[in-house]
Amino acid sequence: MDWYPNADEQLLLRTSARFATGLAPAVSGSRWFRDSERADIQAALESAGWPAGPTYELRSAGDKAARRTGRALLVGIPLIANLIANLGGAAGTPLGEVPGRGRPEEPGNEVDDFPVMWAAPGTLARTVPWQLDPGRRPEGCATDLVLTDRRLLFLATRRGSLKADVLGEFTRGSVTGVRRMRFSELGADVRVTFADGSWVRLAVGNPDDAERLGQVLDGSVHLLTESELSEGQWERVTRFMADLPKTAHPPTYSRLGSGVTLVETRVPVKAGTGLFDTHSIVMDDAGEPAVPAPGDL
């Protein structure tokens, strides 16, 4: 693997991560960096050492209508009819709602604006690495979020390199919450909030990772260490890992609500930098195959 936790540290979760991107018509394809008064702070971040990045403007009503019509042509005539009704002032799909994505939870931060950083001067969110921004990071660079029992870290891997670089890290105590933000392209956005109230909005690998991050931090899912596995479980994991490529990441162990144990590991794929296949098994206390109960996953 390209990165290992310290000998006395337990890896809990690793997933790809980058600053999220707006989805609603007015903010589609855009992202902004704000202070706690909603003022733009991109110039301040660049003065502090960030490379120059793209700038965005809220889309006009005409732009929004055109983009919504384009989506309608992809999903069929019923949506076009809804669009016509909506543009005429009749009841229909609310402005900002994207078909198949549901309703925004926070219109001020998802429809009228799309901050991916909310940070007053001197707050922790301003110290996250600039490489999380797809508009700034070098070509061939992928970024990951890692959660251990002690830290939250951001890593960078580069195409052709066997080593991951640590871009930044925060103690577990400095991270007070992770909330899944469902109104997003894959349903995999999360808001990471720090102890000083600042936050960043990130798109992670998949909805399961987004959900799991919050569950681990709030204690609703119990992560196990290798020392907590039974002999039968350890033998099962050994066989499981032996069937995977040597590039597989160390597995993580989750005790699900019904009591069964989920084992997961990621294997890099050759299709592109930062892409992985996730392999998993579910086992009982003896290491025998088990089936998750409803609500476990």
N, C-alpha and C positions, 0 to 999 in steps of 0.2 A: 504493500500500500504506500501511497505518497506522503502520508502523515500519520503519526501515532500519538496518542495521549501520553502523558507522563505515567511512569510506572505505578504511581499511587492514585491514578485518576481513571474514572470509568467513562468510556464513550457511550452516550445515550442516543444520539441521533445525528446524522449528517445528511444534508440535502443541498441541492443547488439553490442559489439565492441571488437575486438582483433587484434593483429598484423596480417597483411595479410600473405599469403603464395604464393610462386612462382608457376607459371603455365607453362611457356615455358619449353621445354625439359631440357635445361642445368641447370635450377634453380628450377625444379619441386619439391615441398615439402620443399623448403628451404626458409630461410630469413636471412638477414645480417644487422648489425648495423654499420653505416659508419660515418666518419667525413666529412667535406666539401672537403677534398682531396681524398676521397674514401678509406681511410685507415680503417681497421676493429677496432672497439672500444669496442668489447664485453669484453675484459679483463679490460678495464677502467671502464666500467659499473659495472662489478663484484667487482672491487676494491672499487667502491663507494657504495656498499651495495646490489647490485643485487645478487640473488642466482645463482649458476652455472647453465648454460643452455646448450643445445645441440650445437654442431658445425657442419658446413656444408661445403661441397666441391662442386665446379662446376662439373657437370657430363661430362664425356668424350664423344667423338663422338660416340663410341660404345654404351655407356649407352643411349645416346639420340636416336640413331637409334632403339634400342630395345624398348624403351618406346614409340616411335612413332609407331612402328609396333604393339605393344600391343593395342594402341588406335585404329589402323586401323582394327584389328580383331573384335573390338566391333562395328564399324560403317559400315563395309562392304567392298566389293571388290574394288569399285571405288577408295577409299582412298588408298588401297594397291598399286594400279597402280600408283597413284600420288606419293606415297612414293618412288617407284622404280625409277620413272622418276627423282625425286628430288635428290635421292642419286647418280644418274648417272650424275648429272649436268644439266639435262634438266629443262625446266620451270615446276614448280609445286607449291605445298604449300610451302611458304617460311619457312626456318628454324626458329623456334620460334613461328610460327603461330599455334594455336591449333584449330582443326576443331570445328566449332560452336561457337568459342570465338572471331573470327575476328583477326585483326592485332594489334600488340603492338603499342601503341602510343609513347613510349619511349624505344626503343630497349636497350639502355645503362642501363636502370633501370628495365627492364622487361624480357630481353632475355639473355644478357651477365652478368647481375648482378641483384640482387633483394634486394635492401636496403629497410627496413621498418622504418629505422630511418636515418636521414641525419642531423647531428648535430655537429657543432664545439664545443670545450670546453666552458662551461658556458652558452650554449644556452638553450632555453626553452624545446626543444624536449627531451633533456636528463633528464628532470624532470618528464616525463610521468611515470606512475606506471609500475613496472616490471610485475605485474599480467596480463597485456595485452598480455603477451607472452604465448601461449598455452604450450610451452615446459618448462615453469617455474612455472606457477601458480599451487596451490594445487588442488588435485582431488576434484571435487564437487564445485569448485569455478567458477562463471560466472561473466563476466565484462560487464558493460553497459556504453555508452556515453550518457550524458544528456546535452541538450542545453536549457538554460533559456534566458530571456531578459538581464541578467547580466553576466552569467558565462557559461563556458563549464566545465563539471565535468566528472570524471570517478568514477563509483561505483562498488563495489564487493558484490555479494550475494552468500551465501553459502548454500548448501543443508541442509534443515531442519531449517534454520534460518528465522525469520520474519523481520529481520532488514538488511538494506543495509549499508555498510561502504563506506564512501567517501575516495577514494584513492588519489585523487588529483583534483585540480581545477585551472582554468585559467580565467582571466577576458575576457569579450567579445572583448575588445580592443586589447588584446594580440594575438587574432586569426584573421588573415587577410584573410583567404580563406579556402574553402573546395572544392576540385575538385573531381568529380567522375572519377575513373579509370576503364574504361569498360573492359579492358583486364584482367579478373579475373574469378575465378571459377563460381561465381554467378552474375557477373557484378555488384557487390556490394562493391568493394573496394573504399576507398576515401583517398585522400591526405589532411591532415590537416596541413596548413602552419601557422607558428607563425610570429610575427612582426619582429623577428630578422633573418628571412630567413630559420630557421631550420624547419624540417617537419617530420611527421610520416605517414606511410601508414597503414591504418586499414581496416579490413573487417567488415562491419556492417551487420545489420540483413537482409536486402533485397535491391534490386535496387531502390525501391521507397524511402526508408530511405536515401540511398546514394544521390539520386537526391535532396531530400527535404532539406538535410543539407546545400547543396550549395545554394539552392534557398532562404532559410531563411537568410543566412548570406549576400547574395548579394542584398537582398531586392526584388527579383522578385516574391516571394510569401509573402503575408501579413498575419501574425499570429495575431489572435484576442484574446483579453482577455474576461473573462466572463462578465465583465461590458459592453462590446461592443455588446453583444447579445440582440436582441429584446425580448419582453416578450414571443412572440410565439416561438422563437428559444429556449429560456430557458426552456419552458414547454416541448418542444420536446426532448431536451437533458435529462431532468429529467426522462422522460418516457424511453428513450433509456438506461440510466444507471441503472434504476430500474430493467430492464430485465437481467442484467448481474450479475455475481457473485460479492460478496463483495470484492474480491481480485483484482477487476479491477482497473487499474491505472486511475488517473484523466484524463479526456479527453483533447485533444488539438483541437484548432479551426483554420482552414485555409480559408482565403478568396481567392478563385480561380479566374483565369483570367476572367471568364464569369460573376463573381459576386456572384456565389453560395458559400455556406459555407460547408466545409468538416469537419466532427467531427470524431476523431479517438481515440480509447483507446486500451490498451493491457491488456490481461488477462493471467496470468501464467497458464501453463498446467502442468499436472502431469507426462508427459512423460520424463522430465529431467530438470535439473537446467538450468535456463537461456532461456527456451523455452516459447514462448507466442503465443496466437491467437490474431490477430488484428481484431477488430470490428469497423465498420464505418457506418456513414449515411451521406447523402448529402441533404441539405435543402435550401430553399429560404429565403428571408428576413422575411417572416411570420412564418417560421418554418415548412412549408409544404414540402413534399418530392420533390426533384429536381433531374435532370439528368445532369451530367457534360457535358460541351461542348467539342468538339474535341480540344485537346491541353491542357485541364485543368489538366489532370493527366499524 
